[in-house]
Amino acid sequence: MPFGELPPPPPKFYFNISYAKKDGAKKLGAKFDFENKCWYAPDETVKAALIQNEYIPIKMDVGGPTAKTLEKQLKMVKAGYFRS
């Protein structure tokens, strides 16, 4: 990486976390992405902790005609399809 360039930001692992369960997720290290209005794990450790505590990740399937992109799934989360 050339001097003066910033490294790319780490990937965000998005999760379907209801309002009722947000405090528990925050204690495990989950962060809220205000731009996408969705909870995410900022690193692998938090991701593993959320999965272990039965929080549901938003999966990104790639390839094939029925594949859903993360962007489409985030739109569905915003629309309330995954609320519990």
C-alpha positions as CSV (number, residue, x, y, z in Angstrom):
1,M,0.0,0.0,0.0
2,P,1.5,3.4,-1.0
3,F,2.4,5.8,1.8
4,G,-0.5,8.0,2.8
5,E,-3.3,5.7,1.6
6,L,-5.7,4.3,4.2
7,P,-6.4,0.6,4.3
8,P,-9.8,-0.5,3.2
9,P,-12.4,-0.7,6.0
10,P,-13.0,-4.1,7.5
11,P,-16.1,-6.0,6.2
12,K,-19.3,-5.7,8.2
13,F,-21.2,-8.8,9.0
14,Y,-24.9,-7.9,9.1
15,F,-27.4,-9.4,11.5
16,N,-31.2,-9.5,11.9
17,I,-31.5,-8.1,15.4
18,S,-34.9,-7.0,16.7
19,Y,-35.4,-3.9,18.8
20,A,-36.2,-6.0,21.8
21,K,-32.8,-7.9,21.6
22,K,-30.6,-4.9,20.7
23,D,-29.2,-4.4,24.2
24,G,-28.0,-8.0,24.4
25,A,-26.3,-7.6,21.0
26,K,-24.7,-4.4,22.0
27,K,-23.2,-6.1,25.1
28,L,-21.6,-8.7,22.7
29,G,-20.1,-5.9,20.6
30,A,-22.6,-5.4,17.8
31,K,-22.7,-2.0,16.2
32,F,-25.5,-0.2,14.4
33,D,-25.0,1.0,10.8
34,F,-27.1,4.2,10.6
35,E,-26.7,4.4,6.9
36,N,-28.2,1.0,6.2
37,K,-30.3,0.9,9.4
38,C,-29.0,-2.5,10.3
39,W,-26.9,-4.2,13.1
40,Y,-23.5,-5.6,12.2
41,A,-20.5,-7.4,13.8
42,P,-17.4,-5.3,13.3
43,D,-15.0,-8.3,13.4
44,E,-14.9,-12.1,13.5
45,T,-14.9,-12.3,17.3
46,V,-18.1,-10.4,17.6
47,K,-19.6,-12.3,14.7
48,A,-18.9,-15.6,16.5
49,A,-20.3,-14.3,19.8
50,L,-23.6,-13.2,18.1
51,I,-24.0,-16.5,16.2
52,Q,-23.3,-18.4,19.4
53,N,-26.0,-16.4,21.2
54,E,-28.4,-17.3,18.4
55,Y,-28.6,-14.0,16.6
56,I,-29.4,-14.5,12.9
57,P,-26.9,-13.3,10.3
58,I,-28.2,-11.9,7.1
59,K,-26.6,-14.2,4.5
60,M,-25.2,-13.1,1.2
61,D,-25.6,-15.8,-1.4
62,V,-23.6,-15.3,-4.6
63,G,-24.2,-16.8,-8.0
64,G,-27.3,-18.2,-9.6
65,P,-30.5,-16.6,-10.8
66,T,-32.2,-16.6,-7.4
67,A,-29.2,-15.2,-5.4
68,K,-30.0,-12.3,-3.1
69,T,-27.4,-9.6,-2.7
70,L,-26.7,-7.9,0.6
71,E,-28.2,-4.7,-0.7
72,K,-31.5,-6.4,-1.5
73,Q,-31.6,-8.0,1.9
74,L,-30.9,-4.7,3.7
75,K,-33.8,-3.2,1.8
76,M,-36.0,-6.1,3.1
77,V,-34.8,-5.5,6.7
78,K,-35.6,-1.8,6.3
79,A,-39.1,-2.7,5.0
80,G,-39.7,-4.8,8.1
81,Y,-39.7,-8.3,6.6
82,F,-37.4,-9.7,9.3
83,R,-38.8,-8.1,12.4
84,S,-39.4,-10.4,15.3
